[in-house]
Amino acid sequence: MSDLTSAGTAVGGGPVSGDGPLPDQPATGGKQRSGSLWADARRQLMRDPTFVIALLYILAVGSMAAFPKLWTSQDPRDCTTDRSRLSPSAEHVFGTDILGCDYYSHAIYGARPSMIIAIMATGTMIVIGGTLGLLAGYYGGWVDTIISRVMDVFLSLPFLLGAIVFLTVIKRQNEFTIAMVLFLLTWPVIARIIRGSVISSKDLDYVHAAKAVGARNGRVMFRHILPNAIAPMLVYATIVLGSFVAAEATLTYLGVGLQPPAQSWGIMISTHQVYFLEDPWLLLFPCGLLVGTVLSFILMGDALRDALDPKFR
């Protein structure tokens, strides 16, 4: 940019200095140096030790969920009652539970349902909630009114009480039903985030330019408006992943979530809470994994918000 401002032009429009770019040669140095918002955000995140540590922790938990045999060769259902509640040792690094099962393998295999529920609920929330928010913000009028009133109905439901009631009525607690209940109670939040971003973007010049050249509504929404409204949705989705992991454990602890013989951190906490004073590791290990996972998602969301918000640059 300094080269462009220092280079004068003759009265006839031609360059008077060899330092300035020729008319048919665009100056790309500034663009290459500044990069896009996403490239700048990626560089900032990779230099943030908090984000990197949280990301590595989530990748480790994700590998536990996807490939548990990489972390343990023990079968969590290989139980012997004569080794019930053994203390942590070289053979059983997390000890054993009340049934004599290896507690470390239980903790590893327990990551899968929590992550599946969180990813399933978040993905559905992004697709459906984001689409409804996009439609409401772009079209306005009666479309916005109807979608907004539906959002108000779901937002009026208390989260924990609503989840307990829905799961009690369904009477079928599995990964899919829990994920769908979490989605039903949270989709209006992301819909409102997208709606607000779309409303603030749809009257900008580049949107009017796209309409002027004949772009259809679908192309304008998904090609021009949505990419500029996706940053706050990404931040919220990252944080809510951790919230859903905690919600699954909470619902399971209250008895309306996953049930044995399923394996999850919530079941481990619920089953062994009464042994905390005698064998505290039975509660500390699953709680530690749960807290670490939720905290990592929150820290990643905060770092994403700082990296994608120009006000923090």
N, C-alpha and C positions, 0 to 999 in steps of 0.2 A: 504494500500500500504506500510506503514512503517513496518508492520509485515512481509510482503513478502520480503522486502529488508534486514531486519535484520536477517532473518532466513537463516543460512548457510546450505549447503548440503554436505554430505559425498562424498568421492571419488566414491563410488558405486552408488550414486544418491539418497540415502535415506535421509530423514530429520534428522538433528542432534539435532534439538530443538523441543520441544513439542509445541512451539508457532506457528510454520509454518503449513500451511494446508497440509494434506495428499495428495498424488498424485491423488487419486480417489475422492477427495472432493474439488470442485472448491471454490475459495474464492469469495464470493458474497458481502462481506461487502462494498467494494469500489463501486461496481455497485449500490447497494441499496442507498448508500449515495449520489453519484453523480447524479443518475437518468438520464433520457433522456433529450434531448434538450427541448422537449415540456413540460415535467414536471417542469423543471427549469424555463422555460418561464412562465408557469402558476403561479408558486409560486412568481416570481418577479412581475407579473402583479397584483396579489392580494394584494401585499404590496405597490403598487403604488397608492396613493390617487387620482391622476389625472385620471388614467384609471378607477378606481372604480366609481368615480363621473360621468365621461362621460358614462360609461356603465349603471349606474342607470338611467341617463337621457334618454338614448336610449331605455332602457326597458320601461320607462314610456311612451315615445312617441309611442313605438310599441304597448303597451297595449291600448293607445288611438285609434290607427289605427285598431287593431283587435277587441277590445271590447269597443266601445265608450260609451255604456250605463253604463259602470262601472264608468265613469267620469261625466256623466250628464244625467239627466232624461228629459231634455228639447228637444223638436223636433226643429231642426234648420230651418224647413220650416213652423213653427207656427209663422206667422208674422202678425203684426197689425200696420198699417201706423200711427196710432195716438200715438205710442210710438217710433217714428223714432228718431234715434241718441240720445238716452238717455245716460247720463253719467253712469259710473260704480257705482253700488249700491249693497246692500245685495241681492236684487232679481235678478239682472243681474250683475254678478261680472265683466264682460268685457263690460257692457253697451249693447246697441242695434245698429244695422246697419241702413242704410238709409231706409230699408223696414220695420223696426220695429222688426226684427228677433233677437233672443238672440245671442249675438256675441260670448259668451263663447262656446255654443254648436256648432256654426259654426267653431270655432277654433279647437275643439276636432274632429269633423267629417272631418275637412280639412286635418288632418294628414294622413288619409287612402290613398288617391290617390298619395300623394307624396311618401309615403313609398312603395306602390305597384309598382309604376314606377321605383323607385330606385332599389328595390330588383329584379324585373323582368329583367331590363337592366343589372344589375351586374351579375345575375345568367347566363343569356345567354352569356354574354361576357366571363365569366370564362369557360363555357363548350366549346363554339365554338372557341373563341380566344385561350384558353389554349390548346385545342386539336391541332389546327393548328400550334401553336408555338412548341408544343411537337414533331409533325411530322417533322417540318422544322429543328429543332435542332438535332433530332436523325438521320434522313436519310441523310440530307445534299444534295449535288449534285443538280440535276434538281428539286427535290421536294422543297428544300430550296429556289432555285432561283425563282420558280413560286410563292410560298407563300410570299416571301419577296417583290417581285414586286407588288403583289396585296396589301400588307400592305402599300407600298409606295404610291400607288394611293389613298387609303383612308386617309393616314396621310397628304396628300397634301391638303385635303379639310379643309377649316377653320371651326372650330367647330360650332360657333354660326351661321355663314352665311349658312353653310350646313344644319343645323337643320331647320332654317327658310325656306330655299328653299324646302327641302324635305316635311315638314309639309304643306307648301302652295300648293305644287303639289298634295299631297295626298288628301287634303281637307276633311280629316276625323280625327279630333283631339279627341282621347280617350286614355285611359291609355296604351293600347297595342301598338298603332301606335307611341306614344311618346317614349315608352320604346324601340321599335325596331329602331327608328331613333337614339336614344342615343347609342344603341349598335353598330349600323353600323359605327358611327363616332369615336368609342373609342376602338373597339376590337383589332386593331393592336398594341396598347400600351402593353396590357397584353400578346399578342402573342410574342412580342419582349422580354418581361421580361422572359417568360418561355423558349423561344428559347435560350437566353443567358445562363440561368441556366442549361439547358440540355446539351449545348455544353461544358460547364465547368465540367459536371459530367459524360458524357458518356465514357470518357477514363480513369476513375478511376478503381482501382483494383477490387472493388466489382462488378462492371459491367462486367468486363472481366471474373471474376470467375463465374458469373451467365450464361454468354454465354458458358463458357467451360463445364458446366454441362448439356448443352442442352436446356437452357431456350429460348423460342421463343421471337421474337421481341416485341410482345404485352406484354408479361409478364415482360420483361426487362424494357420496357418503363413505364408501369403503376404500377409495383410492386417494382421496384428498383430505377428508376431514378426520377419519378414524386414525390414520398414522400419527396425526398431531395431537390426538386425544388419548393415546394409549398409555402415555407415561404415568399419569396418576392411577390408571387401572392396574398397571404392572406393579406399582408400589403397594397398592392395597392388596392385590392378590398374593404377594409375597408374605405380607404380614398375616393375612387371614389363613394361610397354610398352617402356620404355627397355631393359630387359634383353633383350627379344626382338629389338629392333633390333640390339643388340650381338651377340646369338647368331647372327643371320642372317649378319652380316659375318664372324664367326668361322668358321662352318661353310663359308661360301663361300671364305674364305682357305685353309682346310684342304683344299679340293677336293671336299667332299661337299655343298656348297650349290648355289646357282645357277651356271649355266655360261654362257659366251659362246655366242651373241650377246646374251644377256640383259644388262641394264644395272643395276648396283647398286653401292653404295659398296664392298662387299666385293670385287667383281670388280675395281674400279679399284685398290684397295689390293694385291690379289694379283698383278695383271698388272704393276704398275709398281714393286714393291718393290725390284727389282734396280737401278733407276735413281735411288735416293734420293741417292747422293753426287753424281751429275752434275746431276740435275734434281729437287731436293727438292720442288718444288711439286706434282709428280705424286703424291706421297704426302701432303703436308701438307693439300691442299684436301679430299680425301675424308675424311681422318682428322679434320680440323677440323669438318666437317659431322656426322660420326658422333659425335664426342665431345660436341659441342654439343647434339645431339638427346638422347643418353642422359642427359647431365647435367641437361637441362631437365626431363625426365620425373622424375628423382630429386628435384630441387628442388621440383617441383610436388607430388609425393607427400609429402615432408616437411612442406610448408606445409599440405596437406590434413590430415595427421595432427595438427598443432598446432591447426588451426582446429576440428576435430571432436572433439578430446579435451577434456572439461571440466577435466581436471587442469591444462591449460596456460592456462586462462582467468584 
